[in-house]
């Protein structure tokens, strides 16, 4: 990582979220805003694992945000805001969110990385959430009505588009034709 030395110096060789000193690594706060070290946070192994695997989140660990949310670094504030929102159901994070002030630009960045709970989610045959631009493969031969051909199992469909009104439909190009596919017959590759 090209910003590793800068992050270590900036953080004082400590996790910028919880203060731990073991297994430090850089964590990119997406989407990147500056294309420099300001888009990264130095985190410990515990924070990194929980940030990258939401099912492993231990709410008790995140009490550390009570202090780190006051950081002057926008990336640290963004991660704190996102994690506090994720843990809102615990009760105590809402109190911290009520105190946390983010500049308009920082708040907009924080919101970019949070999934809208009411948004339609397109899920493939394996339960993986699909996003516009993903590549999928057909898991079943599908007769294309109006197309005069059968899309064969194993056919790759690149750069899919999601139907904004129906979670079961995606669009993609097969044999040169734009067709609508049902999400239960595809898997992400």
C-alpha positions as CSV (number, residue, x, y, z in Angstrom):
1,X,0.0,0.0,0.0
2,X,1.6,3.3,-1.1
3,X,0.2,5.3,1.8
4,X,1.2,2.8,4.6
5,X,4.2,4.9,5.9
6,X,2.1,8.1,6.0
7,X,-0.7,6.3,7.8
8,X,1.6,4.8,10.4
9,X,3.1,8.2,11.0
10,X,-0.3,9.9,11.2
11,X,-1.8,7.3,13.5
12,X,1.3,7.1,15.8
13,X,1.3,3.3,15.0
14,X,-2.1,2.8,16.6
15,X,-5.6,1.9,15.3
16,X,-7.3,5.2,14.6
17,X,-10.6,3.7,15.8
18,X,-9.9,1.8,19.0
19,X,-6.2,2.6,19.8
20,X,-5.0,-1.0,19.5
21,X,-1.4,-1.5,18.3
22,X,-1.5,-5.1,17.0
23,X,-2.1,-6.3,13.4
24,X,-2.3,-2.8,11.9
25,X,-3.5,-2.4,8.3
26,X,-4.9,0.3,6.2
27,X,-8.7,0.4,5.5
28,X,-10.0,2.3,2.5
29,X,-13.1,4.3,3.2
30,X,-15.1,3.9,0.0
31,X,-15.9,5.6,-2.3
32,X,-12.5,7.4,-2.3
33,X,-12.8,11.1,-2.2
34,X,-9.2,12.4,-2.4
35,X,-7.2,9.6,-3.9
36,X,-4.6,10.0,-1.2
37,X,-4.0,8.9,2.4
38,X,-7.0,10.9,3.6
39,X,-9.2,8.1,2.1
40,X,-7.7,5.5,4.5
41,X,-7.9,4.8,8.2
42,X,-5.2,2.8,10.0
43,X,-7.1,-0.1,11.8
44,X,-6.2,-3.0,14.0
45,X,-7.0,-6.6,13.0
46,X,-10.2,-6.7,15.1
47,X,-11.6,-3.5,13.6
48,X,-10.7,-4.6,10.1
49,X,-12.3,-8.0,10.5
50,X,-15.5,-6.4,11.8
51,X,-15.6,-3.7,9.2
52,X,-15.1,-6.2,6.3
53,X,-17.4,-8.9,7.8
54,X,-20.6,-7.4,9.2
55,X,-21.7,-10.7,10.6
56,X,-18.7,-10.7,12.9
57,X,-19.5,-7.3,14.5
58,X,-19.2,-7.3,18.3
59,X,-21.1,-4.2,19.5
60,X,-19.1,-4.0,22.7
61,X,-15.8,-3.5,20.8
62,X,-17.3,-0.3,19.2
63,X,-17.7,1.6,22.4
64,X,-14.3,2.9,21.3
65,X,-16.1,5.2,18.9
66,X,-17.1,7.4,21.9
67,X,-13.6,8.8,21.6
68,X,-12.5,8.3,18.0
69,X,-15.7,10.0,16.6
70,X,-14.1,13.3,17.6
71,X,-11.1,12.8,15.4
72,X,-10.2,15.7,13.0
73,X,-9.8,13.2,10.1
74,X,-12.8,13.0,7.9
75,X,-12.3,9.3,7.1
76,X,-12.3,8.3,10.8
77,X,-15.5,10.3,11.3
78,X,-17.1,8.6,8.3
79,X,-16.3,5.1,9.6
80,X,-17.5,6.1,13.0
81,X,-20.8,7.4,11.6
82,X,-21.4,4.4,9.5
83,X,-20.6,1.9,12.3
84,X,-22.8,3.8,14.8
85,X,-25.7,3.7,12.2
86,X,-25.1,0.0,11.8
87,X,-25.3,-0.5,15.5
88,X,-28.3,1.8,16.2
89,X,-30.4,-1.1,17.4
90,X,-28.1,-1.5,20.5
91,X,-29.4,1.8,22.0
92,X,-26.2,3.5,23.0
93,X,-25.0,4.3,19.4
94,X,-28.0,6.6,18.9
95,X,-26.8,8.9,21.8
96,X,-23.3,9.1,20.1
97,X,-24.9,9.9,16.7
98,X,-26.9,12.7,18.3
99,X,-23.7,14.3,19.5
100,X,-21.6,13.6,16.4
101,X,-21.4,16.6,14.0
102,X,-20.2,16.1,10.5
103,X,-19.5,18.8,7.9
104,X,-22.0,18.6,5.0
105,X,-19.3,17.2,2.7
106,X,-18.2,14.6,5.2
107,X,-21.8,13.6,5.9
108,X,-22.5,13.1,2.2
109,X,-19.4,10.9,2.0
110,X,-20.6,8.8,5.0
111,X,-24.0,8.4,3.4
112,X,-22.6,7.1,0.1
113,X,-21.3,4.0,1.8
114,X,-24.5,3.1,3.6
115,X,-27.0,0.8,1.9
116,X,-30.6,2.1,1.9
117,X,-32.6,-0.4,3.8
118,X,-35.7,0.3,1.7
119,X,-33.9,0.0,-1.6
120,X,-34.7,-3.0,-3.8
121,X,-32.1,-5.7,-3.6
122,X,-31.4,-8.0,-6.5
123,X,-30.2,-11.4,-5.2
124,X,-28.7,-14.2,-7.3
125,X,-29.4,-17.9,-6.9
126,X,-26.7,-18.2,-4.2
127,X,-28.1,-15.3,-2.1
128,X,-25.4,-12.8,-3.2
129,X,-26.5,-9.2,-3.7
130,X,-26.1,-8.1,-7.3
131,X,-25.0,-4.6,-8.3
132,X,-25.3,-2.8,-11.6
133,X,-22.2,-3.6,-13.7
134,X,-21.7,-7.1,-12.2
135,X,-21.0,-10.1,-14.3
136,X,-23.2,-13.2,-13.9
137,X,-23.4,-16.7,-15.4
138,X,-26.6,-18.6,-16.3
139,X,-27.3,-21.7,-14.2
140,X,-30.0,-23.1,-16.4
141,X,-30.8,-23.1,-20.1
142,X,-33.3,-20.3,-20.8
143,X,-35.5,-20.0,-23.8
144,X,-35.5,-16.4,-24.9
145,X,-39.0,-15.4,-25.9
146,X,-39.0,-13.3,-29.0
147,X,-35.3,-13.9,-29.5
148,X,-35.6,-17.3,-31.3
149,X,-32.8,-18.9,-29.3
150,X,-32.0,-20.6,-26.1
151,X,-29.4,-19.0,-23.8
152,X,-27.3,-22.0,-22.6
153,X,-26.3,-22.8,-19.1
154,X,-22.8,-21.4,-18.3
155,X,-23.3,-18.4,-20.6
156,X,-21.6,-15.3,-19.1
157,X,-23.6,-12.1,-19.0
158,X,-21.4,-9.1,-18.5
159,X,-22.2,-5.6,-17.2
160,X,-25.7,-6.3,-16.1
161,X,-28.3,-3.6,-15.3
162,X,-30.8,-3.9,-12.5
163,X,-34.5,-3.3,-12.9
164,X,-35.2,-0.4,-10.5
165,X,-38.8,-1.5,-9.9
166,X,-38.5,-5.3,-9.6
167,X,-35.9,-7.2,-7.5
168,X,-36.3,-10.4,-9.6
169,X,-35.3,-8.9,-13.0
170,X,-31.9,-7.9,-14.4
171,X,-30.9,-7.0,-18.0
172,X,-27.9,-8.1,-19.9
173,X,-26.7,-8.9,-23.4
174,X,-26.7,-12.5,-24.6
175,X,-25.8,-13.4,-28.2
176,X,-25.9,-9.8,-29.1
177,X,-29.4,-9.2,-27.8
178,X,-30.4,-7.2,-24.7
179,X,-32.6,-9.5,-22.7
180,X,-34.3,-9.6,-19.3
181,X,-33.2,-12.4,-16.9
182,X,-34.7,-13.6,-13.7
183,X,-32.2,-13.4,-10.8
184,X,-32.9,-16.9,-9.5
185,X,-31.4,-18.3,-12.8
186,X,-28.0,-16.5,-12.5
187,X,-25.1,-16.5,-10.2
188,X,-22.5,-13.8,-9.8
189,X,-19.0,-14.5,-11.1
